[in-house]
Structure formats: structure tokens, C-alpha cells
Amino acid sequence: MRTARRSESSDMTAIPAIPPYPKGKDLLADKVVVVTAAAGTGIGSAVAQRGLEEGARVVISDWHERRLAEKADELAADHGDRVHAIACDVTNEDQVQALMDGAADHFGRIDVLVNNAGLGGTKSIVDMTDDEWSRVLDVTLNGTFRATRAALRRFIDQGGGGAVVNNASVIGWRAQAEQSHYAAAKAGVMALTRCAAVDVAEHGIRVNAVAPSLAMHPFLAKVTTDELLAELEQREVFGRAAQPWEVANVMVFLASEYASYLTGEVVSVSSQHP
């Protein structure tokens, strides 16, 4: 197990590579949370799990219906009817609207939207096609826009209040080779977060985002090289990638009343060197 060391001025106690998994504190008790791209093993799945552990009723969504059903069954085994699944492709406006309507019909209202759906890729801009650029932007930025718009309209119709938490990335701030489309999309998510927050502040609605650096899960390991992952880990002062639930914890905080005076903010979830 990899560990990092404190500075020489400290007692040199080893920092655990992975801290203990936290117990729920009912931070989202009685809230209805919708999470996009929640199937599988990544951040979206971790947010759904942490939301349930914090007392929420959670609607999980994904475009992949088989994986979505499997994740719903897995979560329902521990959390029963506080879990509901609705398939949705965030590039389809009708499906996005059906997700919000279905979530509200099932649980009576929506209190939180977590926009986790995103699509990456590795390609130099010199070789990138219009279709490759547009596909990443449509899922990652336009999908976040569509879901945010639908949720905000629902929040306003409910009388105000509610929270949107977007999943951005430090790549929206920092340059990385062969990531022009993904970086542009995530920078757009950050700008969307800030401006949407201003638009709906009068309704008591908060819109924030997280910007993770590197969160390790099996799917990420499949779509990138061991060499790149090792390089990215070396940039982290803890000497390791985050666990998806460590990012999810910050998203839960932003969704909770503990973040009642935070809006239009992008919180870096990173131990990365500048």
C-alpha cells in the first residue's frame, strides 16, 4: 500500500493511502437526489451510495440499461425502496425531461441534481474530427445544461430551494495533452455553474461544482495506460488517486444544508501539484 509522508517539520507519521470509509450523518435526510451516469463503479455510483447512506431517497440514471438495473438491484439490497432507476441519455432532451418528471412522480419532488454524466477521450487536436469534438461536448457540457435546466425549472415550480452539483475537472483549469475537447467541456461546466447560480439565486437554489483531479475506478483503468496513471498519481501530494467516494463526500456536502451559503463555486477535490 502506497503512503505519503508529512513535511520534515512534522512528526513524519505516515499518511494512510486510503482513509477509513465514513459513516453517514444524515446530511441528506428526507431529500430526493437525482444522479446521472450512476451505473458502474465511478463517481456517480459513489454519489448514489453516499446519498443513500446520508438518508436520501435516490434516483439513479444512466444510458446503459443493463448496468443501471444491476446497480439499482445492488443498492436496493441495502436500501430498499429508497432507490429508483430511470434510464436516460443526457444528449436526448425528451429523455432528460422524462427523468426529472419520473423522479418527481415517483418520490413526490426533487431536491438535488448531481450532474455526473460525461465523456472523455484522448486525441491530439491536430487529429481530432468534428464528430469526436462534438460528441464529448454534447455529453459533458450540453448534457449538463439540459439536466440543469430541467431540474431548475422543477425547483422553481416546487416553490424554490434545491441544489445542483456538477462534476467538472481540474482539466478545466490545467492544460493536458490530447484533452482539448474534454478540457473545453469541463471549463464550460464551470462557467455554466457560475452563471446558472446567479440566474436562480433569487429562488434560494444553489448551483456548485466539484473539480476532481484523479479518481481511480476500474473503468478509468481500462481506458488509459498504466504509464499515464502512474504519471498522474505522482503529481498528487498524497501519492495516490482519490477513491470515488472521496469525491462523492464533497458532492454530498455541496448538496447538503451545510453548504447553505455556497453557490456558483467550483471546489477542487485534488491533492495535485500546480
N, C-alpha and C positions, 0 to 999 in steps of 0.2 A: 504494500500500500504506500503510495507516494505521500510524503509530507513536505510542508514548507516550514521554514524557521523564522522566528521573530528577529527583529533587529538586534545588533550586538549590545545595545543599551538595555535590553530586557533580560529576563531570566533564561532565555534560549529554550524555553519549553516548546516542544513540537506542537504545531497546529494540526489537529486531526484532518486527514484528507477529506473525509465526509463527516459532517456533524450529525448528531442524533436527529432522527426524524421527529418533528414537533407534534405534540398533541393538539387537538382542536380546542379552541377557546370560545366557540360560538360567535365568532366575529361576523358571521353572515346569517345568524339565526333568523328564520322566517322569511328570508329573501329568496326570490326566484332569479336564478342565474342562467343565462344562455351562453354556451361556449361553442364557437365554431371550430372546425377541424379538431375535434376532441377524441377521435378514434386513434388507435395505435398507442405509442409509448412516449410521445413527446410532451411538450409544454401544455398543449391543450388538454390532453388526458390528465396530466398532473393537476391542472387548474380545476377540472371537474372533480377529481378525487379530493383535493384540499377544500373545495367549496362544500362538498358533502360533509366532510369532517368538521367544517366550521358551522354546520347547522342549516345550510341552504337546501332548497329544492333546485335541482339542476336539470336543464335541458341540454343534452349533448347533440351535436350535429356534425356531419361530415358528408362528403360526396360519395364515399365508398361505403355502400350499404351493408356489405357483409362485415367489414371491420367495425362499423358503427353498431350493428346488432350484437356482435361479440363483446364490445366494450360495455354496452348497456347491460347485458346479462352479467358481466363481471362486477359492475358497480352495484347492480340491483341485489346481488347475492349478499352484500353487506348493508345496503341502504334502502332496500325495498322500493316502495312506490314513490320515493323522493327523487327517483331518476326517470327521465323520459327521453326518448330518442326521436329525432326528426331528421331525415336525410335532406341535405341542401348543398347545392353547388353555388358558391357565392358569386360566380360570374353570371348567374341567371337571376334577374330581378324578380320574376314571379316566384321562384323558389325561396329567395330571401324573404319576401313578404309572407309567404306561406309558413316559413319558420317562425317569424315573430307572431303571426296570428295563431299558429298552432300551439306555441308555448303559452301564450296568454289564455287561450281557450282551455288548455289542459290544467294550468295551475292558477288561473284567475287574474294574473297580472305578470309583468316583467319588472324586475328591479335593477338588474345588472346585465350588461352585454360584455362579454370578453371576445374581442376580435383576434383570433389566433390564426385564421386561415392565411397561408402564404405559400409562395412557390419560389424556389431558388434556382440556381444553375451556375455553371462555371464555363465562361466563354469570353474570349477577348472581344472587345467592342469592334475590332477590325473584322472579325469573322462572324459577328452576330447578325442574324437575319431580322427583318421586321417582325416576323411571326414570333421569334424567340423573345424579342424585347416586349412585344405587346402581350404575350401570354403571362409573363411574370408581372407586368404592370396590372393586368386585368384581375388576376387573382389577389395579388398582395395589396395593391392600392385601391383599385376600383371596388374590389370585394369588401374591403374595409369601409369604404364610402357607402356602398349600398346598405350594408348591415347597420352601420351607424345611423344613417338617415332613417331607416325603418324603425330602429329602436327609439331614437329621439322623438319621432312622431308619436310613438306609443306612450312614451313617458309623459309627453305634454298632454295627450288625451286623458291620461290617468290622473292629471292634476299636478304634475311636476314631480321633481325629485328623481332619483335614479343615477346610475353611474355607468359610464362606458370605459373599459380598459382595453387599450390597443397593444398589440405585440409589435414593437418596432425592432431595431437592432442597432448596435454601435456602428455597424457598417453605414448607417445613415449619416454618421459624423466622420468616420475614418475611412481612408482610401484602402482598397484591397484589390489586387489584380484580378481581372476576369469576373468582376462583380458589378459592372456598370448598371445593368438592369435591376438587380436586386437592391443595390445601394440607392438608386434613384427612387425605387418604390418605397423603401423604408424611410428615406428622407421625406418623401411625400406623406407617409403615415404620420410622421412627427409634425409636419406643418398642418395637416388635416386636424390632428389632435388639438393643437393650439387654437386654431381658428374656430373649430366647432365648439370648443369650450366657451369662447366669447359669445357665440351665437345663442347659446342656451343657458347661460348663467342666470338670466332673469327668471328662469323656471326652476332654479335650485338643482339643476342637473350638472354633474361633474363629468369631465372627459379628460382622461390621463392616459399615459402610455408607459410601458417599460422598454428598455433597450438592452437586451442581454448581449453579452459578448460571445460566450461559447457554452452551450448546454448540451451535455452528452446524452445521447439515446441511440438505440440500435439503428434507426432509420438513417441518422446522420452518418454513422459509421459505414453504412452501405453506399452512400452517395459521394463520399470523399475519400481521400487517400490517408493511409496511416501517417505518411510523412507530413502532410498538411496539418492533420490533427495534432501531431507532436509539436509542430512549429507554433500553432495557435496556443497550445497548452503552456508552452514556455513563456509566452507573453503575459500569462496570468501570474500575479504575485503569490497566489496560493499554490501554484504549480499543478493545477488541475482544472478541468472543466467543471462548471456548475452542474448539479443534478437538476433535472427539470422541475422538481418540487421546490427547489430553492428559488427559482424564478417565479413559480406559482405563488409562493408565500408573499412576494411583493405585490403581485397582482391581486391577491386576496386583500391585502392591506389597502390598496387603492380602491377596491370595491367597497370597503367597509366604512363605517362611520368614524373610524379612527383617522380617516383621510378627509374629513368633512370640509377642511379649508384648502384642499389641494385641487386645483383644476388647471388644465392647459399645460401640465407639466409632463416631461419625459424623464423618467427615473432610470439611470443607468444601473443595470444589475451586472456588475462586472468587477473583476479584480485586475483588469488588464493594464499593462504599462501604457503611457501615452504613445 
